[in-house]
């Protein structure tokens, strides 16, 4: 297990019409080509669910999430975006971004809620 660094998401809430495109932005410091970046989604009080991992600009998506979900990394601006096309009502949730640090493996997990 790893302790995940939770990125900074500058906008607390976004409203979007069903069927439109939404881009969620996250600031993560020191992004490199070897950074493992993640997006998770949490619905109500359920545990966060893995959406995708991005490494060197390539997405490794959970099979539970369709091609409507994709990410884009801008290293120079320390920006990690999640795009959702054809937004559905069921996409309403809290979204978290995270970076896997280059630390040795740790036992246990750390969870932090963004406010």
Buried (B, 14 or more C-beta within 10 A) or exposed (E): EBBBBBBEBEEEEEEEEEEEEBBBBBBBEEBEEEBBBBBBBBEEEEEBBBBBBBBEEEBEBBEEBEEEBBBBBEBEEBBBBBEBBEBEEEBEBBBBBBBBBEEEEEEEEEEEEEE
